[in-house]
Amino acid sequence: MKQEYESFVDRLIELAIAEDIGDGDHTSLSSIPAGERGRMKLLVKQAGVLAGVEVAERVFRRLDPTVTFERKLGDGDRVAPGDVAFYVEGNLISLLQSERVILNIMQRMSGVATQTAVYADALRGLKTKVLDTRKTTPGMRVLERMAVRIGGGENHRIGLFDMILLKDNHIDFAGGIDKALSGARAYLKAKNKALKIEIEVRSLEDIDRVFAAGGADRIMFDNFTVEQTREAVRRVAGRAETESSGGITLENLRAYAECGVDYVSVGALTHQIKSLDMSLKAVEA
């Protein structure tokens, strides 16, 4: 896990524990003797790409620092029904309290990783990389970004703070491409920030306007057809990174990539996924 992600993940874990346990897991507290230890396993029930093992261990250790965590599979492994991802042994009440938090995280992360792997596999042999977007579950963006990487994709900007991305509304309100770009460069200089600038274009003519205004680090082709994208890449001619966005599906993904774009951004990696089925089961002594 990247160091800059750790605080986000720990805050999410605290929130997940607070909303699930509240003032106590009264079911476990009423049925399990205090201090009793137990052993459980994470059983995979559906084929896909595993993600969230590292985070799961973090959850277990948050509720019981004495747990023994035995990994059998790791993040990024292809899994099949019946596979066991890990065994964990510790305070039984703490294990039961961890169960739903861990499953919610791992099922969603594995779903994202599995979906991403399908898109990444479709680009095999090409230079184009598939990117995620900011269309993520509130509070879970860091976990979903981690899952995209685990599945073979790459990450776009984290949020509004780590890149300037001039989209249609910014350009229109700024008064055009030239004013939007000059304003962005002046802002970065005044704030002494070294952020990349990406700009969205809506026509082939917009590409010429971008370079007339001094260029950008990356140009996003918004809702271009495959034919327009091919011409757009030719016009850019390597002077900036290129990205296709809007209307990209698994069916047309490779056609866009074969135009020579550097990146294709796909919101479906995180907002149109199916969680991977798995369960945490007791292991008999």
C-alpha positions in Angstrom: 0.0 0.0 0.0 1.3 3.4 -0.9 2.2 5.4 2.2 0.0 8.3 1.2 -3.0 6.0 1.1 -2.5 4.7 4.7 -4.3 7.5 6.5 -7.3 7.3 4.1 -7.6 3.6 4.5 -7.3 3.8 8.3 -10.0 6.4 8.5 -12.3 4.3 6.3 -11.7 1.3 8.6 -12.6 3.3 11.6 -15.8 4.5 9.9 -16.7 1.0 8.8 -16.2 -0.4 12.3 -18.2 2.4 13.9 -21.2 2.0 11.6 -21.3 -1.8 12.0 -20.4 -2.4 15.6 -21.8 0.8 17.2 -21.9 0.3 21.0 -21.1 -3.4 20.7 -21.6 -6.6 18.7 -24.3 -7.9 21.1 -24.9 -11.1 19.2 -21.3 -12.2 19.6 -21.0 -10.8 23.1 -24.1 -12.8 24.2 -23.1 -16.1 22.6 -19.3 -16.3 22.7 -17.3 -16.6 25.9 -14.9 -13.6 26.4 -11.3 -14.5 25.6 -12.2 -17.5 23.5 -10.0 -17.9 20.4 -10.9 -19.2 17.0 -9.7 -19.7 13.5 -11.5 -18.7 10.2 -10.8 -18.8 6.5 -11.7 -16.5 3.6 -13.4 -18.8 1.0 -13.7 -17.6 -2.6 -17.0 -18.5 -4.2 -16.6 -16.9 -7.7 -13.9 -16.7 -10.3 -12.1 -13.4 -10.6 -9.1 -11.3 -9.4 -8.5 -11.2 -5.7 -8.1 -7.7 -4.1 -8.1 -6.4 -0.5 -6.1 -9.0 1.3 -3.7 -6.4 2.6 -6.5 -4.3 3.8 -8.2 -7.3 5.5 -5.2 -8.0 7.6 -5.2 -4.3 8.6 -8.8 -4.6 9.8 -8.1 -7.8 11.8 -5.1 -6.2 13.5 -7.1 -3.1 14.3 -9.6 -5.1 16.3 -7.2 -7.7 17.7 -3.4 -6.9 17.5 -2.6 -10.5 18.5 -4.1 -12.2 15.4 -2.1 -14.7 13.4 -2.7 -14.0 9.7 -1.7 -16.7 7.2 -1.9 -15.6 3.6 -2.5 -18.3 1.0 -3.2 -16.0 -1.9 -2.4 -12.3 -2.5 -3.8 -9.2 -4.2 -3.8 -9.7 -7.9 -4.1 -13.5 -7.9 -6.6 -15.1 -10.2 -9.0 -17.1 -8.1 -11.6 -19.8 -8.6 -14.5 -21.1 -6.5 -13.2 -23.1 -3.5 -9.9 -21.2 -3.2 -8.8 -20.1 0.3 -7.3 -16.6 0.3 -6.1 -16.7 4.0 -6.5 -18.2 7.4 -6.8 -16.0 10.5 -6.6 -16.9 14.2 -7.4 -14.7 17.1 -9.9 -13.5 19.6 -13.2 -15.0 18.3 -15.4 -12.1 19.2 -13.0 -9.8 17.3 -12.9 -12.1 14.3 -16.7 -12.1 14.1 -16.8 -8.3 14.5 -14.4 -8.0 11.6 -16.3 -10.3 9.3 -18.7 -8.0 7.5 -16.3 -5.1 7.4 -13.7 -7.3 5.6 -16.2 -8.9 3.3 -17.7 -5.5 2.2 -14.2 -4.2 1.4 -12.8 -7.4 -0.2 -15.9 -8.2 -2.3 -16.0 -4.7 -3.8 -12.2 -4.4 -4.3 -12.2 -7.8 -6.0 -15.1 -6.8 -8.1 -13.3 -3.7 -9.3 -10.0 -5.6 -9.9 -11.9 -8.3 -11.8 -13.7 -5.7 -14.0 -10.4 -3.9 -14.6 -8.6 -7.1 -15.6 -11.2 -7.7 -18.4 -10.5 -4.2 -19.8 -6.7 -4.6 -19.4 -6.7 -8.0 -21.1 -8.6 -6.5 -24.0 -5.7 -4.0 -24.5 -3.0 -6.7 -24.5 -0.3 -6.0 -27.1 -1.0 -2.3 -27.4 0.6 0.7 -25.7 -2.7 2.1 -24.5 -3.4 1.9 -20.7 -6.9 1.9 -19.2 -7.5 4.5 -16.5 -10.0 4.9 -13.8 -12.0 8.1 -13.1 -13.4 10.0 -10.1 -16.7 8.1 -10.5 -16.1 6.2 -7.3 -18.0 5.2 -4.1 -17.8 8.1 -1.6 -15.2 7.4 1.0 -13.8 4.3 -0.9 -11.9 6.1 -3.7 -8.5 5.0 -2.4 -9.5 1.4 -2.1 -11.1 1.4 -5.5 -7.9 3.0 -7.0 -5.8 0.3 -5.4 -8.1 -2.3 -6.9 -7.8 -0.8 -10.4 -4.0 -1.1 -10.1 -4.3 -4.7 -8.8 -6.5 -5.5 -11.8 -3.9 -4.2 -14.3 -5.2 -0.7 -14.9 -3.7 2.7 -14.0 -4.9 5.6 -12.0 -6.0 9.0 -13.2 -5.8 11.9 -10.7 -6.9 11.1 -7.2 -9.1 14.2 -6.9 -9.3 17.9 -7.6 -6.0 18.6 -5.9 -3.3 16.6 -7.7 -3.8 17.7 -11.4 -5.5 20.4 -13.4 -8.1 19.0 -15.7 -9.8 21.7 -17.8 -13.1 20.3 -18.8 -15.9 21.8 -21.0 -17.5 23.8 -18.1 -14.1 25.3 -17.0 -13.3 26.2 -20.6 -16.7 27.8 -21.3 -16.8 29.8 -18.0 -13.1 30.9 -18.5 -14.0 32.3 -22.0 -12.3 29.7 -24.2 -9.3 27.4 -24.5 -6.7 30.1 -24.6 -7.9 31.8 -21.4 -8.4 28.6 -19.6 -4.8 27.5 -20.3 -3.2 30.8 -19.6 -5.2 31.1 -16.3 -4.1 27.6 -15.3 -0.4 28.3 -16.0 -0.6 31.7 -14.1 -2.2 30.0 -11.1 0.4 27.3 -10.9 3.2 29.9 -11.1 1.6 32.1 -8.4 1.0 29.1 -6.1 4.4 27.5 -6.9 2.7 24.2 -7.8 4.1 21.7 -10.2 0.9 20.1 -11.4 0.3 18.6 -14.8 -2.3 20.3 -17.0 -4.8 18.3 -19.0 -7.4 19.8 -21.2 -10.6 18.4 -22.8 -11.2 19.0 -26.5 -14.6 18.6 -28.2 -13.5 19.0 -31.8 -10.4 18.5 -34.0 -10.2 22.3 -34.3 -9.9 22.5 -30.5 -6.6 20.6 -30.7 -5.1 23.3 -32.9 -6.4 25.9 -30.4 -4.7 24.1 -27.6 -1.3 24.3 -29.3 -1.9 27.8 -30.4 -2.4 28.6 -26.7 0.9 27.0 -25.7 -0.1 23.3 -25.4 -0.8 21.1 -22.4 0.6 18.0 -20.8 -2.3 15.8 -21.9 -5.2 16.3 -24.3 -8.5 14.4 -23.6 -10.6 13.6 -26.7 -14.2 13.9 -25.3 -16.8 11.7 -27.0 -14.8 11.4 -30.3 -15.6 8.7 -32.8 -12.9 6.2 -33.6 -12.3 8.0 -36.9 -12.0 11.4 -35.2 -9.7 9.9 -32.6 -7.4 8.6 -35.3 -7.1 12.0 -36.9 -6.8 13.6 -33.4 -3.7 11.5 -32.6 -2.2 12.4 -36.0 -2.7 16.1 -35.2 -1.2 15.9 -31.7 1.8 14.2 -33.3 3.4 13.3 -30.0 3.5 16.8 -28.6 1.3 15.8 -25.6 -0.1 12.7 -24.0 -3.5 11.7 -25.4 -6.6 10.2 -23.7 -9.9 9.0 -25.0 -12.9 9.5 -22.8 -16.7 9.2 -23.1 -18.6 6.4 -24.8 -15.9 3.9 -24.3 -17.2 0.3 -23.9 -15.6 -3.1 -23.7 -16.8 -3.7 -27.3 -15.1 -0.6 -28.8 -12.2 -0.2 -26.4 -9.6 -1.9 -28.6 -10.7 0.1 -31.7 -10.0 3.4 -29.8 -6.7 2.0 -28.5 -5.6 1.0 -32.0 -5.8 4.7 -32.9 -2.7 5.2 -30.9 -4.0 7.0 -27.8 -1.9 6.7 -24.6 -4.8 6.3 -22.3 -8.5 5.4 -22.3 -10.5 6.4 -19.2 -13.4 4.2 -18.3 -15.8 5.1 -15.4 -17.3 1.6 -15.6 -14.2 0.2 -13.8 -15.6 1.5 -10.5 -19.2 2.4 -11.0 -20.6 -0.6 -13.0 -19.1 -3.5 -11.2 -20.4 -6.7 -9.5 -18.9 -7.6 -6.2 -17.0 -10.9 -6.1 -18.7 -13.5 -4.0 -16.8 -14.8 -1.0 -17.3 -15.6 2.7 -15.5 -15.9 6.0 -16.0 -19.3 7.5 -15.2 -21.0 10.8 -12.4 -23.6 10.7 -13.1 -26.5 13.0 -10.4 -27.1 15.7 
